[in-house]
Amino acid sequence: MTIADLIKAASEQLAAFSDSATLDAKVLLAHALNKDTTYLITWSDKALSGAEINDFDKLLSRRLIGEPVAHIVGMREFWSLPFFVAPSTLIPRPDTETLVDLVLSHFPHTNLSLLDLGTGTGAIALALASEQPEWIIQAVDFNEDAVALAKKNAENLELNHVNIYQSDWFGSVKGDASFDVIVSNPPYIDSEDHHLDEGDVRFEPKSALVAAQQGLADIQHICTEAIRYLVPNGRIYIEHGFEQGAVVRDIMQQAGFEQCTTVQDLGGNDRITWAILT
Ligand SMILES: C[S@@+](CC[C@H](N)C(=O)[O-])C[C@H]1O[C@@H](n2cnc3c(N)ncnc32)[C@H](O)[C@@H]1O
């Protein structure tokens, strides 16, 4: 069986389970062969050994029961950077790149201090640090496995100057009124949301996804506390659900922020709300 044959057969099997069947098959095969996906195109007629097919089949069977490709291969690209992922936290999503893009576009030339709350893999903090090495960045998560993972990613990306540590939101963050910017992609899904029973999220921890009060409890807490940790004119950027734009703007206004603005992701859905503390 050739590389092309195997990808075709696996894509057909995966089509019933995955919207990205061919891509999944390619990523899994590349991982099994310890090559990149370009290799699969260049050598599509190459015959595979029994051992190679066997290695691939083990990965495929995990995907066929729904396990995310990122968990199977242990990696996911975010902001064109490779991130180790693990079941302890969220797999970084393309939507979150909107937040990174927005912050970078608002501060193209300014040096600043920034706090990333609920950093998970470190995706937001490390993407920002890769673009703006002079920024002073702290990143926290309450899950110690997530903190270890974010540190591993920082080391792998040679971004060791990002200060990553364990904290229950602001609980262990020192220095009142010292951040120019606070960013967060907190849990924001309602515990009753049916999406929790579908796709990759079934394999991600509820602690990274679900919040009380229809998904708004953590956003509410972060916005209310953030005013003590921001400098005057400091800004907050929060990722949220596509139906939460108006309520998050309200929460920010109530907390004392102004110019509350919601921005859409690449799919045109409300995704990030930001505001200024005056
Ligand atoms: C939606 S995930 C976002 C992960 C990462 N920032 C990203 O965008 O891919 C939310 C993260 O918040 C963390 N978290 C949940 N509750 C927390 C709390 N009380 N204090 C700090 N982090 C918390 C979770 O462990 C998880 O890593």
PDBQT file of the ligand as one rigid body, heavy atoms in Angstrom, charges set to zero:
ROOT
HETATM    1  C1  LIG A 301     -10.328  28.480  27.543  1.00  0.00    +0.000 C 
HETATM    2  S1  LIG A 301      -8.823  27.937  28.288  1.00  0.00    +0.000 S 
HETATM    3  C2  LIG A 301      -7.686  29.055  27.478  1.00  0.00    +0.000 C 
HETATM    4  C3  LIG A 301      -6.272  28.553  27.393  1.00  0.00    +0.000 C 
HETATM    5  C4  LIG A 301      -5.353  29.458  26.564  1.00  0.00    +0.000 C 
HETATM    6  N1  LIG A 301      -5.294  30.788  27.103  1.00  0.00    +0.000 N 
HETATM    7  C5  LIG A 301      -5.821  29.528  25.125  1.00  0.00    +0.000 C 
HETATM    8  O1  LIG A 301      -6.336  30.566  24.715  1.00  0.00    +0.000 OA
HETATM    9  O2  LIG A 301      -5.664  28.531  24.404  1.00  0.00    +0.000 OA
HETATM   10  C6  LIG A 301      -9.005  28.611  29.903  1.00  0.00    +0.000 C 
HETATM   11  C7  LIG A 301      -7.832  28.407  30.829  1.00  0.00    +0.000 C 
HETATM   12  O3  LIG A 301      -8.167  29.053  32.068  1.00  0.00    +0.000 OA
HETATM   13  C8  LIG A 301      -7.684  28.269  33.140  1.00  0.00    +0.000 C 
HETATM   14  N2  LIG A 301      -8.443  28.592  34.354  1.00  0.00    +0.000 N 
HETATM   15  C9  LIG A 301      -9.690  28.190  34.676  1.00  0.00    +0.000 A 
HETATM   16  N3  LIG A 301     -10.030  28.687  35.880  1.00  0.00    +0.000 NA
HETATM   17  C10 LIG A 301      -8.968  29.410  36.321  1.00  0.00    +0.000 A 
HETATM   18  C11 LIG A 301      -8.718  30.155  37.502  1.00  0.00    +0.000 A 
HETATM   19  N4  LIG A 301      -9.607  30.221  38.494  1.00  0.00    +0.000 N 
HETATM   20  N5  LIG A 301      -7.534  30.793  37.622  1.00  0.00    +0.000 NA
HETATM   21  C12 LIG A 301      -6.611  30.709  36.618  1.00  0.00    +0.000 A 
HETATM   22  N6  LIG A 301      -6.783  29.992  35.477  1.00  0.00    +0.000 NA
HETATM   23  C13 LIG A 301      -7.953  29.357  35.326  1.00  0.00    +0.000 A 
HETATM   24  C14 LIG A 301      -7.859  26.842  32.657  1.00  0.00    +0.000 C 
HETATM   25  O4  LIG A 301      -7.026  25.946  33.377  1.00  0.00    +0.000 OA
HETATM   26  C15 LIG A 301      -7.510  26.963  31.173  1.00  0.00    +0.000 C 
HETATM   27  O5  LIG A 301      -6.147  26.703  30.953  1.00  0.00    +0.000 OA
ENDROOT
TORSDOF 0
